Amino acid sequence: MSQALVSTAHAQSSVTAQTDPAEDATGAATATGAPYDKDLQRLAEILGALHALRPLCGETDDPSWRDRMIALLDVETDQGNRRRLFIERFNQGFRGFSSTYRTCTPAARLSMKQYVSEGSALIRDVTTRFSR
């Protein structure tokens, strides 16, 4: 199931390689971002959660969820406030689960399954609505 998220994320990232509408020429955030920013920020949080949970439960993913986040950042953002927002959301997802779970539990496994499903749905939705 996580392979589907990887494939879909790669397809989505190739669709959105445009200029960063949330930043002006100086790199400062403007009042309006991309119309799908809320979805991608949620995706960043999900990637952070999966980066914490999957290794804890013995899953070895290549590329890692952090590497997938870096790829998303490279395609979606330039340096600036928008990029920092995405990074912060990733870190929130990571910290939330790494501070809660020390071992893999049934609840952690359920969370992983739900996050992979939600992430896949977000990517599908953004890709469907905003690809050309």
PyMOL commands that place a pseudoatom at each C-alpha (Angstrom):
pseudoatom trace, name=CA, resn=MET, resi=1, chain=A, elem=C, hetatm=0, pos=[0.000, 0.000, 0.000]
pseudoatom trace, name=CA, resn=SER, resi=2, chain=A, elem=C, hetatm=0, pos=[2.867, 2.389, 0.753]
pseudoatom trace, name=CA, resn=GLN, resi=3, chain=A, elem=C, hetatm=0, pos=[4.225, 1.745, -2.748]
pseudoatom trace, name=CA, resn=ALA, resi=4, chain=A, elem=C, hetatm=0, pos=[1.010, 3.238, -4.124]
pseudoatom trace, name=CA, resn=LEU, resi=5, chain=A, elem=C, hetatm=0, pos=[1.652, 6.372, -2.084]
pseudoatom trace, name=CA, resn=VAL, resi=6, chain=A, elem=C, hetatm=0, pos=[5.178, 6.595, -3.475]
pseudoatom trace, name=CA, resn=SER, resi=7, chain=A, elem=C, hetatm=0, pos=[4.046, 6.188, -7.063]
pseudoatom trace, name=CA, resn=THR, resi=8, chain=A, elem=C, hetatm=0, pos=[1.208, 8.639, -6.679]
pseudoatom trace, name=CA, resn=ALA, resi=9, chain=A, elem=C, hetatm=0, pos=[3.433, 11.166, -4.894]
pseudoatom trace, name=CA, resn=HIS, resi=10, chain=A, elem=C, hetatm=0, pos=[5.958, 10.977, -7.712]
pseudoatom trace, name=CA, resn=ALA, resi=11, chain=A, elem=C, hetatm=0, pos=[3.243, 11.520, -10.309]
pseudoatom trace, name=CA, resn=GLN, resi=12, chain=A, elem=C, hetatm=0, pos=[1.841, 14.430, -8.309]
pseudoatom trace, name=CA, resn=SER, resi=13, chain=A, elem=C, hetatm=0, pos=[5.239, 16.049, -7.876]
pseudoatom trace, name=CA, resn=SER, resi=14, chain=A, elem=C, hetatm=0, pos=[5.851, 16.091, -11.616]
pseudoatom trace, name=CA, resn=VAL, resi=15, chain=A, elem=C, hetatm=0, pos=[2.522, 17.873, -12.126]
pseudoatom trace, name=CA, resn=THR, resi=16, chain=A, elem=C, hetatm=0, pos=[3.178, 20.784, -9.773]
pseudoatom trace, name=CA, resn=ALA, resi=17, chain=A, elem=C, hetatm=0, pos=[6.695, 21.874, -10.729]
pseudoatom trace, name=CA, resn=GLN, resi=18, chain=A, elem=C, hetatm=0, pos=[5.764, 25.500, -11.251]
pseudoatom trace, name=CA, resn=THR, resi=19, chain=A, elem=C, hetatm=0, pos=[6.766, 28.767, -9.630]
pseudoatom trace, name=CA, resn=ASP, resi=20, chain=A, elem=C, hetatm=0, pos=[5.876, 29.127, -5.987]
pseudoatom trace, name=CA, resn=PRO, resi=21, chain=A, elem=C, hetatm=0, pos=[2.743, 31.314, -5.841]
pseudoatom trace, name=CA, resn=ALA, resi=22, chain=A, elem=C, hetatm=0, pos=[2.970, 31.666, -2.046]
pseudoatom trace, name=CA, resn=GLU, resi=23, chain=A, elem=C, hetatm=0, pos=[6.226, 33.606, -2.240]
pseudoatom trace, name=CA, resn=ASP, resi=24, chain=A, elem=C, hetatm=0, pos=[7.070, 36.896, -3.866]
pseudoatom trace, name=CA, resn=ALA, resi=25, chain=A, elem=C, hetatm=0, pos=[10.350, 37.677, -5.635]
pseudoatom trace, name=CA, resn=THR, resi=26, chain=A, elem=C, hetatm=0, pos=[12.126, 38.204, -2.296]
pseudoatom trace, name=CA, resn=GLY, resi=27, chain=A, elem=C, hetatm=0, pos=[11.075, 34.813, -0.957]
pseudoatom trace, name=CA, resn=ALA, resi=28, chain=A, elem=C, hetatm=0, pos=[8.624, 36.298, 1.523]
pseudoatom trace, name=CA, resn=ALA, resi=29, chain=A, elem=C, hetatm=0, pos=[5.278, 34.598, 1.889]
pseudoatom trace, name=CA, resn=THR, resi=30, chain=A, elem=C, hetatm=0, pos=[2.374, 36.356, 0.262]
pseudoatom trace, name=CA, resn=ALA, resi=31, chain=A, elem=C, hetatm=0, pos=[-1.180, 36.318, 1.545]
pseudoatom trace, name=CA, resn=THR, resi=32, chain=A, elem=C, hetatm=0, pos=[-2.265, 33.637, -0.905]
pseudoatom trace, name=CA, resn=GLY, resi=33, chain=A, elem=C, hetatm=0, pos=[-0.569, 30.323, -1.543]
pseudoatom trace, name=CA, resn=ALA, resi=34, chain=A, elem=C, hetatm=0, pos=[-1.300, 27.578, -3.987]
pseudoatom trace, name=CA, resn=PRO, resi=35, chain=A, elem=C, hetatm=0, pos=[-4.939, 26.489, -3.814]
pseudoatom trace, name=CA, resn=TYR, resi=36, chain=A, elem=C, hetatm=0, pos=[-3.804, 23.019, -2.731]
pseudoatom trace, name=CA, resn=ASP, resi=37, chain=A, elem=C, hetatm=0, pos=[-1.418, 24.163, 0.034]
pseudoatom trace, name=CA, resn=LYS, resi=38, chain=A, elem=C, hetatm=0, pos=[-3.696, 23.012, 2.845]
pseudoatom trace, name=CA, resn=ASP, resi=39, chain=A, elem=C, hetatm=0, pos=[-3.774, 19.515, 1.345]
pseudoatom trace, name=CA, resn=LEU, resi=40, chain=A, elem=C, hetatm=0, pos=[-0.008, 19.397, 0.829]
pseudoatom trace, name=CA, resn=GLN, resi=41, chain=A, elem=C, hetatm=0, pos=[0.648, 20.663, 4.346]
pseudoatom trace, name=CA, resn=ARG, resi=42, chain=A, elem=C, hetatm=0, pos=[-1.538, 17.844, 5.663]
pseudoatom trace, name=CA, resn=LEU, resi=43, chain=A, elem=C, hetatm=0, pos=[0.419, 15.457, 3.448]
pseudoatom trace, name=CA, resn=ALA, resi=44, chain=A, elem=C, hetatm=0, pos=[3.652, 16.785, 4.958]
pseudoatom trace, name=CA, resn=GLU, resi=45, chain=A, elem=C, hetatm=0, pos=[2.292, 16.047, 8.428]
pseudoatom trace, name=CA, resn=ILE, resi=46, chain=A, elem=C, hetatm=0, pos=[1.347, 12.523, 7.328]
pseudoatom trace, name=CA, resn=LEU, resi=47, chain=A, elem=C, hetatm=0, pos=[4.819, 11.946, 5.894]
pseudoatom trace, name=CA, resn=GLY, resi=48, chain=A, elem=C, hetatm=0, pos=[6.310, 13.007, 9.229]
pseudoatom trace, name=CA, resn=ALA, resi=49, chain=A, elem=C, hetatm=0, pos=[4.055, 10.624, 11.133]
pseudoatom trace, name=CA, resn=LEU, resi=50, chain=A, elem=C, hetatm=0, pos=[4.957, 7.751, 8.818]
pseudoatom trace, name=CA, resn=HIS, resi=51, chain=A, elem=C, hetatm=0, pos=[8.648, 8.612, 9.171]
pseudoatom trace, name=CA, resn=ALA, resi=52, chain=A, elem=C, hetatm=0, pos=[8.251, 8.086, 12.918]
pseudoatom trace, name=CA, resn=LEU, resi=53, chain=A, elem=C, hetatm=0, pos=[5.953, 5.059, 12.895]
pseudoatom trace, name=CA, resn=ARG, resi=54, chain=A, elem=C, hetatm=0, pos=[7.125, 2.775, 10.097]
pseudoatom trace, name=CA, resn=PRO, resi=55, chain=A, elem=C, hetatm=0, pos=[10.700, 2.202, 11.331]
pseudoatom trace, name=CA, resn=LEU, resi=56, chain=A, elem=C, hetatm=0, pos=[9.330, 1.741, 14.847]
pseudoatom trace, name=CA, resn=CYS, resi=57, chain=A, elem=C, hetatm=0, pos=[7.211, -1.127, 13.538]
pseudoatom trace, name=CA, resn=GLY, resi=58, chain=A, elem=C, hetatm=0, pos=[10.109, -2.687, 11.635]
pseudoatom trace, name=CA, resn=GLU, resi=59, chain=A, elem=C, hetatm=0, pos=[9.194, -1.400, 8.198]
pseudoatom trace, name=CA, resn=THR, resi=60, chain=A, elem=C, hetatm=0, pos=[12.094, -0.479, 5.955]
pseudoatom trace, name=CA, resn=ASP, resi=61, chain=A, elem=C, hetatm=0, pos=[11.048, 1.925, 3.252]
pseudoatom trace, name=CA, resn=ASP, resi=62, chain=A, elem=C, hetatm=0, pos=[13.320, 3.049, 0.474]
pseudoatom trace, name=CA, resn=PRO, resi=63, chain=A, elem=C, hetatm=0, pos=[13.215, 5.910, -0.104]
pseudoatom trace, name=CA, resn=SER, resi=64, chain=A, elem=C, hetatm=0, pos=[12.455, 6.914, 3.470]
pseudoatom trace, name=CA, resn=TRP, resi=65, chain=A, elem=C, hetatm=0, pos=[9.454, 9.077, 4.253]
pseudoatom trace, name=CA, resn=ARG, resi=66, chain=A, elem=C, hetatm=0, pos=[11.861, 11.920, 5.022]
pseudoatom trace, name=CA, resn=ASP, resi=67, chain=A, elem=C, hetatm=0, pos=[13.386, 11.534, 1.553]
pseudoatom trace, name=CA, resn=ARG, resi=68, chain=A, elem=C, hetatm=0, pos=[9.899, 11.671, 0.069]
pseudoatom trace, name=CA, resn=MET, resi=69, chain=A, elem=C, hetatm=0, pos=[9.268, 14.875, 1.998]
pseudoatom trace, name=CA, resn=ILE, resi=70, chain=A, elem=C, hetatm=0, pos=[12.478, 16.383, 0.640]
pseudoatom trace, name=CA, resn=ALA, resi=71, chain=A, elem=C, hetatm=0, pos=[11.354, 15.496, -2.888]
pseudoatom trace, name=CA, resn=LEU, resi=72, chain=A, elem=C, hetatm=0, pos=[8.000, 17.188, -2.244]
pseudoatom trace, name=CA, resn=LEU, resi=73, chain=A, elem=C, hetatm=0, pos=[9.769, 20.292, -0.913]
pseudoatom trace, name=CA, resn=ASP, resi=74, chain=A, elem=C, hetatm=0, pos=[12.097, 20.427, -3.901]
pseudoatom trace, name=CA, resn=VAL, resi=75, chain=A, elem=C, hetatm=0, pos=[9.200, 20.347, -6.339]
pseudoatom trace, name=CA, resn=GLU, resi=76, chain=A, elem=C, hetatm=0, pos=[6.667, 22.464, -4.460]
pseudoatom trace, name=CA, resn=THR, resi=77, chain=A, elem=C, hetatm=0, pos=[8.639, 25.178, -2.689]
pseudoatom trace, name=CA, resn=ASP, resi=78, chain=A, elem=C, hetatm=0, pos=[11.527, 27.561, -2.964]
pseudoatom trace, name=CA, resn=GLN, resi=79, chain=A, elem=C, hetatm=0, pos=[13.379, 28.757, 0.096]
pseudoatom trace, name=CA, resn=GLY, resi=80, chain=A, elem=C, hetatm=0, pos=[11.101, 30.905, 2.220]
pseudoatom trace, name=CA, resn=ASN, resi=81, chain=A, elem=C, hetatm=0, pos=[8.118, 30.879, 4.497]
pseudoatom trace, name=CA, resn=ARG, resi=82, chain=A, elem=C, hetatm=0, pos=[6.073, 28.408, 2.470]
pseudoatom trace, name=CA, resn=ARG, resi=83, chain=A, elem=C, hetatm=0, pos=[8.886, 25.870, 2.635]
pseudoatom trace, name=CA, resn=ARG, resi=84, chain=A, elem=C, hetatm=0, pos=[9.225, 26.428, 6.387]
pseudoatom trace, name=CA, resn=LEU, resi=85, chain=A, elem=C, hetatm=0, pos=[5.499, 25.792, 6.842]
pseudoatom trace, name=CA, resn=PHE, resi=86, chain=A, elem=C, hetatm=0, pos=[5.769, 22.444, 5.066]
pseudoatom trace, name=CA, resn=ILE, resi=87, chain=A, elem=C, hetatm=0, pos=[8.818, 21.478, 7.155]
pseudoatom trace, name=CA, resn=GLU, resi=88, chain=A, elem=C, hetatm=0, pos=[7.068, 22.444, 10.364]
pseudoatom trace, name=CA, resn=ARG, resi=89, chain=A, elem=C, hetatm=0, pos=[4.064, 20.298, 9.492]
pseudoatom trace, name=CA, resn=PHE, resi=90, chain=A, elem=C, hetatm=0, pos=[6.365, 17.331, 8.768]
pseudoatom trace, name=CA, resn=ASN, resi=91, chain=A, elem=C, hetatm=0, pos=[8.084, 17.876, 12.120]
pseudoatom trace, name=CA, resn=GLN, resi=92, chain=A, elem=C, hetatm=0, pos=[4.740, 18.115, 13.933]
pseudoatom trace, name=CA, resn=GLY, resi=93, chain=A, elem=C, hetatm=0, pos=[3.684, 14.758, 12.507]
pseudoatom trace, name=CA, resn=PHE, resi=94, chain=A, elem=C, hetatm=0, pos=[7.020, 13.210, 13.435]
pseudoatom trace, name=CA, resn=ARG, resi=95, chain=A, elem=C, hetatm=0, pos=[7.145, 14.641, 16.968]
pseudoatom trace, name=CA, resn=GLY, resi=96, chain=A, elem=C, hetatm=0, pos=[3.539, 13.759, 17.700]
pseudoatom trace, name=CA, resn=PHE, resi=97, chain=A, elem=C, hetatm=0, pos=[4.114, 10.070, 17.137]
pseudoatom trace, name=CA, resn=SER, resi=98, chain=A, elem=C, hetatm=0, pos=[7.729, 9.758, 18.258]
pseudoatom trace, name=CA, resn=SER, resi=99, chain=A, elem=C, hetatm=0, pos=[6.785, 11.235, 21.639]
pseudoatom trace, name=CA, resn=THR, resi=100, chain=A, elem=C, hetatm=0, pos=[3.734, 8.972, 21.978]
pseudoatom trace, name=CA, resn=TYR, resi=101, chain=A, elem=C, hetatm=0, pos=[5.035, 5.599, 20.798]
pseudoatom trace, name=CA, resn=ARG, resi=102, chain=A, elem=C, hetatm=0, pos=[8.192, 3.906, 22.033]
pseudoatom trace, name=CA, resn=THR, resi=103, chain=A, elem=C, hetatm=0, pos=[7.283, 0.491, 20.643]
pseudoatom trace, name=CA, resn=CYS, resi=104, chain=A, elem=C, hetatm=0, pos=[5.093, -0.727, 17.841]
pseudoatom trace, name=CA, resn=THR, resi=105, chain=A, elem=C, hetatm=0, pos=[1.557, -1.347, 19.064]
pseudoatom trace, name=CA, resn=PRO, resi=106, chain=A, elem=C, hetatm=0, pos=[-1.680, -2.332, 17.340]
pseudoatom trace, name=CA, resn=ALA, resi=107, chain=A, elem=C, hetatm=0, pos=[-2.727, 1.324, 17.579]
pseudoatom trace, name=CA, resn=ALA, resi=108, chain=A, elem=C, hetatm=0, pos=[0.505, 2.407, 15.850]
pseudoatom trace, name=CA, resn=ARG, resi=109, chain=A, elem=C, hetatm=0, pos=[-0.096, -0.097, 13.062]
pseudoatom trace, name=CA, resn=LEU, resi=110, chain=A, elem=C, hetatm=0, pos=[-3.674, 1.137, 12.661]
pseudoatom trace, name=CA, resn=SER, resi=111, chain=A, elem=C, hetatm=0, pos=[-2.433, 4.746, 12.514]
pseudoatom trace, name=CA, resn=MET, resi=112, chain=A, elem=C, hetatm=0, pos=[0.071, 3.804, 9.807]
pseudoatom trace, name=CA, resn=LYS, resi=113, chain=A, elem=C, hetatm=0, pos=[-2.641, 2.151, 7.742]
pseudoatom trace, name=CA, resn=GLN, resi=114, chain=A, elem=C, hetatm=0, pos=[-4.964, 5.135, 8.118]
pseudoatom trace, name=CA, resn=TYR, resi=115, chain=A, elem=C, hetatm=0, pos=[-2.219, 7.638, 7.255]
pseudoatom trace, name=CA, resn=VAL, resi=116, chain=A, elem=C, hetatm=0, pos=[-1.174, 5.767, 4.133]
pseudoatom trace, name=CA, resn=SER, resi=117, chain=A, elem=C, hetatm=0, pos=[-4.818, 5.703, 3.046]
pseudoatom trace, name=CA, resn=GLU, resi=118, chain=A, elem=C, hetatm=0, pos=[-5.351, 9.403, 3.816]
pseudoatom trace, name=CA, resn=GLY, resi=119, chain=A, elem=C, hetatm=0, pos=[-2.082, 10.395, 2.122]
pseudoatom trace, name=CA, resn=SER, resi=120, chain=A, elem=C, hetatm=0, pos=[-2.976, 8.423, -0.992]
pseudoatom trace, name=CA, resn=ALA, resi=121, chain=A, elem=C, hetatm=0, pos=[-6.406, 10.077, -1.099]
pseudoatom trace, name=CA, resn=LEU, resi=122, chain=A, elem=C, hetatm=0, pos=[-4.889, 13.565, -0.704]
pseudoatom trace, name=CA, resn=ILE, resi=123, chain=A, elem=C, hetatm=0, pos=[-2.432, 12.962, -3.520]
pseudoatom trace, name=CA, resn=ARG, resi=124, chain=A, elem=C, hetatm=0, pos=[-5.145, 11.570, -5.791]
pseudoatom trace, name=CA, resn=ASP, resi=125, chain=A, elem=C, hetatm=0, pos=[-7.410, 14.526, -5.036]
pseudoatom trace, name=CA, resn=VAL, resi=126, chain=A, elem=C, hetatm=0, pos=[-4.740, 17.189, -5.597]
pseudoatom trace, name=CA, resn=THR, resi=127, chain=A, elem=C, hetatm=0, pos=[-3.530, 15.486, -8.755]
pseudoatom trace, name=CA, resn=THR, resi=128, chain=A, elem=C, hetatm=0, pos=[-7.058, 15.155, -10.122]
pseudoatom trace, name=CA, resn=ARG, resi=129, chain=A, elem=C, hetatm=0, pos=[-8.072, 18.733, -9.330]
pseudoatom trace, name=CA, resn=PHE, resi=130, chain=A, elem=C, hetatm=0, pos=[-4.898, 20.590, -10.275]
pseudoatom trace, name=CA, resn=SER, resi=131, chain=A, elem=C, hetatm=0, pos=[-3.049, 18.624, -12.954]
pseudoatom trace, name=CA, resn=ARG, resi=132, chain=A, elem=C, hetatm=0, pos=[-3.095, 19.810, -16.527]
for i in range(1, 132): cmd.bond("trace and resi %d" % i, "trace and resi %d" % (i + 1))
show_as sticks, trace
zoom trace
